[in-house]
Amino acid sequence: MVKQRSKLIIVIFSMLALICLLALNQQWFLRADYYLFDMQIKRIAKQQVADKDIVVIAIDDYSLTAMNKIAGRWVWPRSVHAELIEGLNQYQPNIIAFDILFSEKDIYRPDADNYFNEVIAESKNTYFSMLVLETEGGQGQAFSQYQSFLPLVNQQLNSNARAMLLLPFAINPEYWRLGTINYQAEVDGVGRYYSLFQEGEGWQLYSLASTLLKALGKELPDKNKFLLNWRGDNHQPYKTYSYVDVYQAVINNDHEFLQQFQQKTILVGTTSAGLYDARTTPVNHNFPGVYVLATALDNLKHDQHLSQFEFPVLTAISIALLLITASCFYLLSTYSFQLLAATGCWLVSCLALYGINGWFISQNIVIFIAAPILICTAGVLSYSFAFGYLEFLNRRKALTMFGRFLDPNVVLNLLGKGHLSAEHLNQKTQITVLFSDIRGFTQLSEQHAANEMLTLLNQYFEKQVSVIFDTKGTLDKFIGDCIMAFWGAPISTAYHAEQAIEAALIMQDNLANFKQTLPAHLRAFDVGIGIHSGEAIAGLVGTAQRVDYTVIGDVVNLASRIEGLTKDHSRILVSEQTMLLAKEKYSFEYQGEFSVKGRKAQVKLYQPLRR
């Protein structure tokens, strides 16, 4: 059994380990990884403090309504932004960056654009956005045309390099201080990563967050793409001012209000739902793009973007969980305990991984835990089904073998405890043996048809065997018209003598009731029951083709001899040893001392009676 269990565990573990390697390498569980990560980061983000030096001036619904009287409907004249920049620069902010595309010149208000350009020329801390559009290779503008004005990572470009770029043509290229604001979502449509630069065939363009980080005098990390570490409220994580409030403060020269922007990094962007700049993120599926930019800049500035454990670590975690699961089924022999232990280990592992990952996220590291959890789940299910089927086969085999001797419920109980193995069944033990023989059956069978007699015998046996099982006895065998049974094995009990006597008395009652159901010509028979208690060897006896569970010893021989003495004295006779064991429960009538073949000393016999 142990060898069979070991082979099964090795086969299942090998298959699961191979599937684990393929799943992690091919990222089969990526969506599940992202789901669990989103669930955790949304909770953890609220506990993390956003950079207070990064502020947002939001073109929100309130501003659009309030500015309608001042600048008309959106799009406002660029002179409005020029006045905002001039007013803010008096209080020396570090950066003013526009997460807005000024891609077209205002042909109806050229003076406003001119004024805007004049202000930008004097404002060296003002930055703007650009967008890289997806096109097929060879389309778009040639880089050579704008190479000196673009935020290129590598200036050594192919002279034929082209791309479709959405550039701020409302601004003179001489004043461009640009960065891309492209946003790439993952396979499930949610954006979690930020790229330091956009790249194509032979070109790389800095993102706006990268450009701003360099403007702040910080070094860029080596890796281009990183996982954003979201922080703060999931609706308004950074200190946010309505555009109209700031503009009014500039117009009214409100020093007290505007001093808040001193040494700040100011990001100007839209948060109004009507301006369609919402992004799908783990913390909010309608997250304004300006907050994505703020989060990326915050992460880069403080070097707090999220790093993630790679393939080798995830593989090690997954294999470790598979080993833990396998050990539950290897070390425990009972299926119910195996299942309970494996389920407990699975639950503890899931909770531990979830908690550990939460702590790691607070340390700016991520474990994508869905893959290990799902692989561990597959392990628990695989082992459970495989060992469950093995348990089913063992039960069926045990019921087939032992159901002939024992009550099926007793068989399942012993199997559940692992007590149906040879080491548990083969033992020396104290038992009580019962022989029950039908008197006169041979003469009766000579007078009637074989089929009629066998039907009669089977009906009788069925009633009497159920009594043996009900009193926790073991049916040893049928010897013609004789029944041999014993109590005290394989389930050891101190009451085996009482149980055997109880069975004999009920069998006597059953005989009387059974005979009443028979025709008069079939009632000419009786039974004799002999019982003796003592030590015997109980165990499995037989060959590979047939095995029986039986008892061997003098106790068996004497019980058989006692049954032979019932013919002339009493229907039920028990030995003195049995009487002494059961005298607290039953009364006994002494029947005398008798000589028994194979014994020098005479045997004292008693008739048991119910009190």
N, C-alpha and C positions, 0 to 999 in steps of 0.2 A: 504493500500500500504506500509506504514511504517512497519507495523507488518510483512507483507510478506517479505519485504527486510531484516528485522532483523533476521527472521528465516533462510533465505537463507544464510546470512553472518555467522551465528553461525554454521550451518551445514558444510559449506565450510571450515571455520576456523578450526573446530574440525578435519576434515579429513586431512587438510594440516599439522596441528600440529602433528598428529599421524605419517604421512609420514615423516615429518621432524625428529622426534625422531628415527624412523627406519633408515632413510638415514644416519644420523650422527653416529648412533651406529654401523651400518654395513659398514660405509665408502663407500657408493654407488658412491660418487662424487670424489673419491680419485684422479683419473686421471685428472679430471678438476682442482682440487686443485693444483696438481703438475704443470699443464700447466701454470696457472696464477702465481704461485710462481716462476717458472723458468723465465717467462717473466719479472717479477719484479727484481729478484735477479741478472739477467744478466745485467740489466741497473744500479742497485744500486752498484754492485760489482766494476764497473769501477770508482766509486766515492770514494771508500774506499782504504786506503793506507795499503799495505802489510808490514809486519815486515821486516825492513831493516837488521836485524841481522840474518835472515834466507836467505841463498844463495844456489844456485843450481849449481853444476858442471854437465853439460849435456853431455852425450855421444850422440852427434847429428850426422847428416849426414856429416857435415864438419869434425868432429873429426874422424869418421870412415874412411873417405878418406885420411885425412892427416896422421893418425896414421898407415896407411897401410905400409908406408915406414919404420916405426920405430918398430912396434910390429906385423906386419902382419895383416891378416884378423881377424875379430871378431870370436871367443872369444880370447881376448888378454891374454898373459901370466900374471899370478897373480903378477909377479914381477913388472909389470907396476903400479898396484894399490899400491904395497908396496912402490915404490919410491914416488908416489903421497902422501901417508900418511906421510912418513918420511919428505918430503919437507914441507908440510903444518904444521906439528906439531912443526916445528921450530918457527912458528909465533903464537903459542898457541891458536888455535881455541877451542871453547867450546866443540864442538862435530863434529865428522866426521861419518856420517851414510850412509850406502850403501843400496839403494833401488834396489839391484841386488841380485839374488839368486846364491850363490856359492855352488850349491847342489852336484857337482861331483868333484872328484879329477882329476887333470890333469895328466893322466898316462904317457903322452909323455913328459911332462916338470915338473918332480917332484921337481927339484931344485927351480923352480919359486914358487911352492906352499910352499916349506920349507922356502924360503926367506919371503914370504908373512906372514907365521905364526910367524916367528921371529920378524917381525916388529909389528904385532898385539900384541904379548906378551908384547911389550914395550909401546904400545899405549892403555892406559886405557880409552881413550875417543872415541874409535871406536866401532860402532854398526852395526849389520847386520840384514838381513831379513830372515824370514821363512814363510812358507805357510801351511795352514791347508786345506787338500784336502777333498772333499766330498766323503764319502764311507758309506757303510752300517755298522751298529753296529758290533763291535767285530773284525773288520779288522784293519790292520795297525800295527804300532809299539807300544810296551808296554811303557807306561810312566815311569815305574820303571827303564827302561834302561837309560833314559836321564833326569830323574826327577831333579837332582841337577843342570842341565845345562839349563833347560827351564825356560822361564819367566812366571812361574805359579802364578796365583792370590792366589790360596789356595793350600798349600803344602800337606794338608791332603787328599790324593787321594785314591780312590779305588785301591787296588793292582792289579786288573785286567783291569784297564782302558787302553784303546788303542785308537789310532787315526792314520790316514794317514797323516804324516807330511813331508813336503819338507824342510829338514834341510841343513845348510851350511857345508856339510861333507868335503869340501875342507879345512876347518879350524878346528883346534884341538878344541874339545868341551870345554877344559879348558878355552879357550879364547872367548867362545861364550858370547856375549851380544846382546840378540835377541829381536825381536818383530815381530808380524805377519803383513803381508801386504795384507790380504784378503780384497776384495772389493765386497760388495753386492749391486746389483742394485735393484730398486723398481719394482713394477709390470709393469711399462712401459719401463723397461730396462735402466733407468737413475739412477745413484747413487747420493744420496743426504745426506745420513747419514754416520756417522763414529762410529765404535764401539771401546770402550776402550779395550775390550778383546773379544776373540773368546771363545766360550764355547760349551761343549758337555756333555755327560753323566758323571758327576762327575769331570770335569776338566774345567779350565779357563786359557787361555793364553793371556798375555798382547799384545796389538798391538804395533807396532814399535813407533808410536807417543806417546803412554803412557810411554813406556820405556824411550824415549828421554826426556819427560816432567819430569819424576822422576830424570833423570840424571841432569836436570837443577835445581833441588831442589824445584820443584813446586808440589802442591797437586793435585791429580786427583779429578774430580767432582764425585758426588755420583751416577749419572745416567750413565749407560753403553753406551747407544746409543744417539747420539745427531745429530742435523741438522747442517750441515756445513754452515758457513758464508763465502761465497766466496768473494774474494777481488782482486782488481788489474785488469790488462789486462787479457782478456780471452784466450790469447795465451801464454803469458810469464809473469805471475803475480809477480814473485819473481826475484830478481837480479840473472841473469844466466850467467855463463861463459862456453865456450866450453872446453871440457875435454882436448883437444890437446893444447889449449892456456895455461891452468894451468900447464899441464905436461911439456911443453917447458919452462915455467917460473921456474919450479922446477929444471929442468936439467941445465938451464942457470943461476940458482941462482939469479933470477930477484927480488931483495929485494923490490923494489918500487911496483911492481905488487902484490907480495905475501903478503905484509903488509895489503892488503884489507881484508884478511881472519882472522885477529886477533880478537879474542873474538866472532867469528861468529859460527853459527850452520850451518855446511856444509852438504848438502844432495847430494849424488852422485847417479844419475839415468839416464835412457835412455829417450831421446826425439826423436830419429830417428824413422821414420815411419816403417822402415824395421825391427826393433827389437820388434814390436808388444806389446808395453806397454801402449797403448792408453786406456783411460777410457771415458765412456759416462757420462757427467755431465751436470748440467743446463746451465753452461756458455760456454761449448765447448763439442761437441760430440766426439772429438778426443783429449782429454786432457791427457797429459803424467801423468803416475801414480806418479811420483816424486812430481808433483805439488799438487796432492791430499794429499800426505803425508805432504807437506809443509803447506797446508791450515789447515789440522787437527792440526798440532803442533802449528801453529800460533793461532788458536782459543783457544786451551787449555792453551797455555802460557799466553794469555791475558784475559782469561775467557770471550771470546767474541763469543762463539758458540751460535747458535740460539735456544731459547726456544720457544715453541709453546703453544698457548691457547688450553686448553683441551675441552672435550665434553660439560661441563656445560656452558662455555662462548659462544661457538659456538651455542649452543641451545638457549641461551638467545638472542643473536644477531638475529638469524633466526626468533624466535617468535616475537621479536620486529618489524622486517620488515613485518611480516605477519599482525601484528596489525595495522601498518601504512597503509598498503594496504587496509585492511578491513575498516578502518576509512574513506578512500576516498569514498568507495561505500556506507557507512552508512550515512555520514554527508551530502553528495550531493545527490540530488534527480534526477537530469538530467543525463541521461546515457553518453552523450557526455562530460559533465564536469567530471563525474566519471572516464571515460576512460582517459581523459587528465590529471587529477590529479594523478591517479594511475601510468600512464606512466611517468609523471614527477617525482614522488616520487621514482619510480624504477630507473630511470636514475640518479637522485641525490644520491640515496643510493649506486648504483654501483660505481659511481665516488668517493663518500666519502669513501667507504670501500677500494677502490684501493689506494686512497691517504693516508688514515690512516694507512693501512698496510705497505705502503712504509716508512712512518715515524717510525712505530714500528720496521721494519727491521733494520733501522738505529740505533735503540735502542736495537738490538739483540733479538727481539721478533717477532714471526710470527703469523698472523691470516690466516688460510687457508680459503680464502674468497669465493671460488667457491661454496661451499655448501650453505652458506647464500644467495649468489646471485641467484643461480639456484632455491632455495626454494622460494625466493621472486618473481622470474620470473614465477614459477609455480602458485604462488598466484595471480599475476596480470592476467595471462592467464585464470586461473580458474574463478576468479571473472568476468573477461571481457566476457568470453563465457556464464557463467550462467546469468549474468545481461543482456547480449546482447540477449539471448534467451527470457528472461523475457520482455525485451523491445519489441522484435518481437511480443510476445503474446499480450502485451498491445496495440501495434500499430494495430494489426489485430482486437482486440476487439474494439478499438476506431474507426477504419474505419468501422467496421460492425455496430456499434451503431450510430456514428455521420456522417458517409458517406451518410446517408439518408437525412441529414439536411444541410450539409456543403460541400464545395469543398474539396476533399481529401487532397489537398496541405495545405489548411487551417487547417484541422484536424491534420496533421502531424506537422505543425508549432506550434499549441497549445499544442500538446502532448510533443514536444521537450522542450517547456518552462514550462511544468508541469502545464498547465492551464486547463486541462480537468478533474480536480477533482471537487467534489461538492462545496468545499469552494470557488473556483474561478467561477464556472458556476452559482451558485445560488446568484443572486444579484438584487438590484433595479437599473435601469439604464434608460437613455433616448434613445428611439428607434423610428424608423419609420416603420409602419406596412402597408403592401400592400395586398389587396384582388383583385384577378382577376377571374371573373366569365364568362363563355361562355353563351352568349345570344342565345336563340333559339335552344339550343342543345337538350332539352327534346322533342320538336316537331320533330326535325330531327331524333332522335333515334327511334321515333315511326314509322317512314316511312322506316327504313332500318334495315338490319340484325344486331344482337348484335355484332357479330365478326367484321363486317365492322366498326361499330361505336367505338368499343373499340380500334381497330387499329388506327383509326383516332385520338381518344383522346390521346393515348399514344404517337403518333408522335408529336402532338401539345405540350404535356407536356414536351417532351424531349427537344424541341427547347427552350421553355420558362424557364425551370429549369436551363439550361446552362447559360441563361442570368442572372438569380439570382446569380449563383455562380460566374460568371465573374465580377459582380459588388459588390462582397464581401458580398452578402446577405446570409441569413439563410432560408432554406426551412422549414417551420413549418409543413405543412400537405397538403394533397389533400382532399377536401371535395366534393366528387362527381366530378363535372366538374369545381370546383373552386380551385384556388391555393391561399394558405396563406403563405406569406413570411415576413421577417422583417430584418432591418438593425440596427447595433449598438450593437449587442450582438451575440455571446459571445466575439467578438472583438469590443471593445469600440472605437468609432470614432466620431468626431465632424461633419462629412459629411454624416451622415446616411440619411438625407432627400434628399440631392443631389443624392446619390447613388440609392435610391428608385425611384426617378423621372427618372433618367437615365435608370434604368431597365424597367420602365413602357413605356417609349418612344421607347425603342428597342423592347419590346414585341409587341407594336403596329405595328412597321415596320415588325416584324417577322410574325405577323398575315397576313398582306397583301401579303407578299411573299409566305407564306404557302398556302394561299387560291388559289394562281395562279397555284399551283402544283396539285390541286384537280380537279376532274371532276365537271362539272357545277352543277350537282344535289347535290353535297356535300358542296357547297359554301354558303348556306343560313344560316350562323351563324356569330355572331360578339362577341366582348368581352367588358366588362366594368371593369374598374380598379379604385379602391378607395384607397386613401392614407391618413394617418393621423400620426402625430408625437406627442409624449408625454412620460410620465414616465410609466414604466411597471415593473412587476416582471418577471425576466427571470430565468429559471432553469430546473432541471430534475424533471419530473412528471411521476409517474407510479407505477408499482409493481415490485417485484423481477423477474417476468416473462417478463415484457416489460416496458421499460423506454423510454420516449420521452423528447426531449429538446424543450420547448415551452415558450411562454410569456403569462402573465395573467394581465388583467387590463382594464380600461375603454378605453384606446387607441385602443385595439383590437376591442371592440364593435363598436366604432365610425367609424373605418376604414371599418368595414363590412357594416355599415349603409350607408356610403358615396358611397361604391360600388353599393349599391342598387339604389342610385339616378342617376347613370350614364345613366340609360336606356332612360330617356327622355331629357337628356341635352348634355352630352359629353362623349366620350369614356373613358377619364381619368379625374378624379376630385381629387383635393387635398384640405385639410383643410387649414385654415388661418395659423395655427401653422407651417404646413409644408412649406407653401409659404414663410413665414418670414425667415425660416431657409435656403431656397434655392434661394432667390431672387437675390443674387449676380451672380448666374450662369444661371438662366433661367428667361424667361419672362412669365407672367401669364395674362390670361384674366378672369376678374371677372364674375362669373356665377350667383351670387345672394346669398340671404340668404334662408335657408331651415330649416324646422322643422324636427327633428330627433326623433324617438321613444326613450323614456327614458331620454330625455333632455328637460328642460323648455326653455332654450335659443336657439335661432336659430343659425345655423352653416353657416358661410361664406365659400363658395367653389370657387375654381379657376381651370381653365384649364391651364396646363403647356405647354409652347412652347419653342422650341429651338431658341436661338438667332441667 
